[in-house]
């Protein structure tokens, strides 16, 4: 869960907080009798995705908080080297411009390393739908990055 | 066409995952290479930017918040409270009836069932039903031992037992609230090595005093499944009187100090009721803080860099200390030094009294017996000093 959140946020502290929130949400759901009965992993990662999206939505509402600028300003501590750093910032900015579902599939596939079948299971879709979604997500990301100055 | 591209992309992704390069993948689909190439490159880029490490802090934060929330939901204490009556602490008034009841029950049971129950309780751990019997029996044994040397030895034995219990709790992944005293050996990521136990701190951990290697601390926290103790409180122990009597009369006792059977192999310790005025740096024999001197003779049981354990007491041996003889684990040493106000034992002279006995009963040569090489901070077991 942390890896998922951290990949989308690029902010260590915030990623820790949201990861913890995901599990607290699970606890709350269990208490209310709404805990996942079959696909716990999918539930956790899905909840993480929603929480990250909520976070970005809140940021969008703040006029002074421009997302791409803000992302670029956050500490890029994943890789070292100016080029890699710049490339990663472009990548994250491009990713942030995708739909939630597209971000979700790329995160699960390439960051968390789930197979096509696992991703399909986690997203409650069939394998062909994931293939299509993955293809469209990569194409859109490529477009987004290509259009950046 | 789109379906064909999606399938080709997936095939290439599978090949990349198994170690092939992009060019080789593209060679399989020459008609689609132009469209596939940017997608594969971007997939590779995402993969190379993947988050692989999960910091310990993330685990700790999540676990801590989860446990607290769960406890609040239950409307119960955060974790089962088990007070470890460590030597040198005192029983607070509200604990006396509990302890007294436990002792009364213990005596009755002993009368009725002989020592069988006591024997059965000997392997119990904090949180177990038989644990109070074990502790009560230990208290009885100490109180009924009038020979000071024998009493010291018993106290030391029980103190070691407490550490073993903690280690066992951790090994068994049991979640139990614990309270113990120890010496900071070194810092570890996100916390401290306290007497060999990893104590992790969170932003919520209450700290009193200046934490540094060599300092004696009292730790309260919860054992965790990951092999560490999550500290809720760390308090530096100040050097107080030289025995439990003095300790017992101190004004700065916390409300949970217990049992007056202080270990007399080390000076009595009292908890700092307020933060240190003078933060302690890594202790050194030249420190002006050195106060009471000590001389201890015993077996060297372990040596981790500058922290040596002699008779269960952890002593900081800096590079300035004079080493006489060849120091090996198991050797009998006489250590002279001073104790800082923060409770750190600093050696300025270490003398090998006798070499450890080998399994065949022979004694390992103990070296020249003089001429310690003060330039070497941690003499190797084979070195002659």
Interface residues (C-beta under 8 A of the other chain):
Chain A: X2 X3 X6 X7 X12 X15 X16 X17 X19 X20 X23 X24 X27 X31 X78 X79 X87 X88 X91 X92 X95 X106 X110 X111 X112 X113 X116 X131 X132 X134 X135 X138 X139 X141 X142 X145
Chain B: X2 X5 X6 X7 X9 X10 X38 X39 X42 X43 X45 X46 X47 X48 X49 X50 X51 X52 X54 X55 X57 X58 X61 X62 X65 X66 X69 X70 X73
